[in-house]
């Protein structure tokens, strides 16, 4: 399977979209590569710490929300080219300042991917 270099995957993150929300935080990804089918959400690390996938909701462009743990090969998430999705993490707050995240997904067309995110929460 073709590998996608980290510097390309890093471009999926919409810089500046990391934001605090009432009961957690959120960030946005835009598919700037090619249409993909997310067959599994393998995890989210925030500053080196794993996040419970049941706390992660993925909101598609049409506003439909799904828990990341509900995404599977039987129930994948389509991620068309140019589409934007929001990851909303409930019950986990971030302090203002710089943060490093890694979003781990399995994409049907290419296999496992680690999407690196670096941003500063204002």
C-alpha positions in Angstrom: 0.0 0.0 0.0 1.3 3.5 -0.7 2.5 5.4 2.3 1.6 9.1 2.7 4.5 11.1 4.2 3.8 12.9 7.5 4.4 16.4 6.0 1.5 15.7 3.6 -0.8 14.3 6.4 0.0 17.4 8.5 -1.7 19.5 5.8 -5.0 17.8 6.6 -5.2 19.9 9.8 -6.7 23.3 9.5 -4.2 25.5 11.3 -5.7 27.6 14.0 -8.8 25.4 14.4 -7.8 24.0 17.8 -10.3 25.6 20.1 -11.7 25.2 23.6 -15.4 24.3 23.9 -17.8 24.2 26.9 -16.9 20.7 27.9 -13.8 19.9 26.0 -12.1 21.0 22.8 -12.4 20.6 19.0 -10.3 20.8 15.8 -11.0 20.6 12.1 -9.5 18.5 9.3 -9.9 19.2 5.6 -9.2 16.5 3.0 -6.7 18.0 0.7 -5.3 14.7 -0.6 -7.9 12.4 -2.2 -11.3 10.8 -1.4 -10.9 8.3 1.5 -12.9 5.9 3.5 -12.1 5.8 7.2 -12.5 2.2 8.3 -11.4 2.7 11.9 -10.5 5.4 14.3 -7.5 4.0 16.0 -6.9 6.7 18.6 -6.1 10.2 19.5 -3.0 11.2 21.5 -3.0 14.6 23.1 0.4 15.8 24.3 1.5 12.1 24.5 -1.5 10.9 26.4 -4.2 8.6 24.8 -7.7 9.9 24.7 -10.7 7.6 25.3 -12.3 7.1 21.8 -15.8 7.1 23.2 -15.2 10.8 24.1 -14.4 11.7 20.4 -17.2 12.7 18.1 -16.6 13.2 14.4 -18.9 15.7 12.8 -19.1 15.6 9.0 -19.7 18.5 6.7 -23.5 17.8 6.7 -23.6 18.0 10.5 -24.0 14.3 11.3 -22.1 13.3 14.4 -20.7 9.9 15.1 -18.7 8.6 18.0 -15.2 7.7 16.8 -15.5 4.2 18.4 -18.5 3.5 16.2 -16.5 3.8 13.0 -15.6 0.4 11.6 -15.1 -1.5 8.4 -18.9 -2.4 8.5 -19.8 1.3 9.2 -17.0 3.4 7.7 -16.8 7.2 7.5 -16.6 8.6 4.0 -14.1 11.5 3.8 -14.5 13.1 0.3 -11.8 15.3 -1.2 -12.3 19.0 -0.1 -14.6 17.9 2.7 -14.1 19.2 6.2 -14.8 17.2 9.4 -14.6 18.3 13.0 -13.3 16.2 15.9 -15.0 17.2 19.1 -13.5 15.8 22.3 -15.8 15.9 25.3 -14.7 15.8 29.0 -11.1 16.8 28.3 -9.9 20.4 28.6 -6.7 21.9 27.2 -4.8 24.6 28.8 -3.8 27.6 26.6 -0.5 27.1 24.9 1.1 24.8 22.5 -0.2 21.2 22.0 0.9 18.2 20.0 -1.7 15.7 18.9 -1.7 12.5 16.8 -4.9 11.3 15.1 -4.6 7.6 14.2 -7.0 6.3 11.6 -7.2 3.3 9.3 -8.1 4.4 5.7 -9.4 1.6 3.6 -7.5 2.8 0.5 -4.0 3.2 2.1 -4.0 1.5 5.6 -3.0 3.0 8.9 -2.2 6.7 9.1 -0.9 8.9 11.9 -2.0 12.5 11.3 0.3 14.9 13.3 -1.2 18.1 14.6 0.8 21.0 16.2 -1.0 24.1 17.3 -1.4 26.6 20.0 -4.6 27.1 21.9 -5.2 30.7 22.6 
